[in-house]
Amino acid sequence: MQQDPYQLRVRTARLSPLAEAFEVVDRYAEINHRYRKLIHDSREMLAATDVRLTQARGMGKKLMVLVRAAGSDFRERLPPEQRHLLDAGLRQADDLVYGDSTGQD
């Protein structure tokens, strides 16, 4: 039986790939203030010690939206190190949103 995702907590330290990907998008993407608000809101959640699993999944979805909003060639325009950080964050986002991840060991 699966645990209730509203009750499960995820340590934000485990979400560092997601946090780093938000930083890449913030630094390199040409996005409007509404999209930047998504980054700001996620940073506030990531500043806590832990978040609900549903919040972590929500941040994963936000990252996906931001990368799409940044344009189809955004990833290709990044320096290799930044591309690696973005890819790691997107993998974690995908795992949180579509996978069977609870963000825990």
Buried (B, 14 or more C-beta within 10 A) or exposed (E): EEEEBEEBBBEBEBBBBBBBBBBBBBEBBEBEEEBBEBBEEBBEBBEEEBBBBBBBBBBBEBBBBBBEBBEEEBBEEBEEEBBEBBBBBBBBBBBBBEEEBBBEE
